[in-house]
């Protein structure tokens, strides 16, 4: 799986108003892409299905990602999904982290999903795992080096 990266920012961002969700999403260097980085291979189009939902009333954001099964998997193989849930304040804090802290957050989330998978009795059925990104996780990521 290729990681798509945007071009480098022109300069440091200045905050003159409260950030919008668009500002927060654009501030993360791992969100977005350069159109030159897009792989035109149609076979990859079904590898990942993602949706983002934002509940304005609660400030809750959920990212839902479902992965396609491997090409050599049997036709009845289960397709699994992960939901990442967080609130908009946590999203803003995440956007303000440096690259090292973000990578530590990603590692913690990956470890949590793997732990949840290891605890499942079997993977024959389709599963949706929900992982919460909390302020406590961000605090830990900032303290670790």
C-alpha positions in Angstrom: 0.0 0.0 0.0 1.4 3.4 -1.0 1.4 6.4 1.2 0.3 9.5 -0.6 1.9 12.7 0.5 1.0 16.3 -0.4 3.5 18.9 -1.5 5.4 20.7 1.3 3.6 23.6 2.8 4.6 27.1 1.7 5.3 28.3 5.3 4.1 28.0 8.9 0.4 28.3 9.4 -1.0 31.3 11.3 -4.2 30.9 13.3 -6.3 34.0 13.1 -9.6 32.2 13.7 -10.8 29.0 15.1 -9.9 26.1 12.8 -12.5 24.5 10.7 -12.7 20.7 10.2 -11.2 21.4 6.7 -8.3 23.2 8.3 -7.7 20.4 10.7 -7.8 17.7 8.0 -5.4 19.8 5.8 -2.9 20.4 8.6 -2.1 16.7 8.8 0.7 15.9 6.4 -0.6 12.4 5.9 -4.0 13.6 4.6 -4.3 14.6 1.1 -2.3 13.8 -2.0 -0.6 15.1 -5.0 -2.5 14.1 -8.2 0.8 12.9 -9.7 0.9 10.2 -6.9 -2.4 8.6 -7.9 -2.0 5.1 -9.2 -4.2 4.6 -12.2 -4.5 0.8 -11.8 -8.2 0.0 -11.7 -7.5 -3.2 -9.8 -6.6 -1.1 -6.7 -9.8 0.8 -6.7 -11.7 -1.7 -4.5 -8.8 -2.3 -2.0 -10.2 0.2 0.5 -13.6 1.7 1.1 -13.6 4.6 3.5 -16.2 7.0 4.9 -16.0 9.8 7.3 -19.0 11.0 9.4 -19.2 14.1 11.6 -22.0 14.6 14.1 -22.3 18.4 14.5 -24.3 18.1 17.7 -21.7 16.1 19.6 -18.6 17.0 17.7 -17.9 13.3 17.2 -16.0 12.1 14.1 -15.9 8.5 12.9 -13.6 7.2 10.2 -14.8 3.8 8.8 -12.3 1.8 6.7 -13.2 -1.6 5.1 -10.5 -3.6 3.4 -11.0 -5.9 0.4 -9.9 -9.5 0.8 -6.6 -10.6 -0.7 -6.8 -11.6 -4.4 -5.9 -15.2 -3.7 -8.4 -15.5 -0.9 -11.4 -17.9 -1.3 -14.6 -16.2 -2.6 -16.4 -16.6 0.8 -13.5 -14.9 2.8 -14.6 -12.4 5.3 -14.1 -8.7 4.8 -13.1 -6.8 8.0 -13.5 -3.1 8.9 -12.1 -0.7 11.5 -13.9 2.3 12.8 -11.7 5.1 14.4 -13.8 7.3 16.7 -12.8 10.6 18.2 -14.1 14.0 19.0 -13.3 17.2 17.1 -11.2 18.6 20.0 -9.1 15.4 19.9 -8.8 15.7 16.1 -7.5 19.3 16.5 -5.0 18.2 19.1 -3.8 15.3 16.8 -3.4 17.8 13.9 -1.1 19.9 16.2 1.2 17.0 17.0 4.7 16.8 15.4 5.4 13.9 13.0 7.1 11.7 15.6 4.1 12.0 18.0 1.7 11.2 15.2 3.7 8.1 14.3 3.5 7.0 17.9 -0.3 7.5 17.9 -0.5 5.4 14.7 1.6 2.7 16.4 -0.7 2.7 19.4 -3.8 2.4 17.3 -2.3 -0.4 15.2 -1.3 -2.3 18.4 -4.8 -1.8 19.8 -6.4 -3.2 16.6 -4.0 -6.1 16.6 -4.8 -6.9 20.2 -8.5 -6.8 19.5 -8.0 -9.2 16.5 -5.9 -11.6 18.7 -8.7 -11.7 21.3 -11.4 -12.7 18.8 -12.4 -16.3 18.8 -12.3 -16.7 15.0 -12.1 -14.5 11.9 -14.5 -16.5 9.8 -17.2 -13.8 10.0 -17.0 -10.2 8.9 -16.0 -8.0 11.8 -16.0 -4.3 12.5 -13.6 -3.2 15.2 -14.1 0.2 16.9 -11.1 2.0 18.3 -11.4 5.3 20.2 -8.6 7.9 19.9 -8.5 9.7 23.2 -6.8 12.6 24.7 -5.0 10.2 27.0 -3.5 8.4 24.0 -2.3 11.8 22.7 -0.8 12.7 26.1 1.1 9.4 26.1 2.3 9.9 22.5 3.6 13.4 23.5 5.5 12.1 26.5 7.2 9.1 24.7 10.2 9.8 22.6 
